[in-house]
C-alpha cells in the first residue's frame, strides 16, 4: 500500500511541477496528467515522482489536516486504520 499526501503546486514549467507537502519541496513529472495543471492545484504523486491525479482543494486540505493530526500523535503511518483489540 502506498499513501499519497496531496501536494500543492507552487510552480509549473515544461512538463514538470514544483510541489510542496509538509514543508518538503519536490519536483515531479506531469507526464501522466490528462488535464492542465496550474499553480495552486493539489496533486497526488506516485513514489516514482509522477503526478497522477488532481485533488479538489477542500478534500486535499481535509486529508492534510487529518494526516497532520495523526502524525502529531507519534503514530507510525503503517498502523493508521488498524483496528485495535
Secondary structure, 3 states (H helix, E strand, C coil): CCCCCCEEEEEEECCEEEEEECCEEEEEECCCCCCCCCCCCEEEECCCCEEEEEECHHHHHHHHHHHHHHHHCCCCHHHCCCCCC
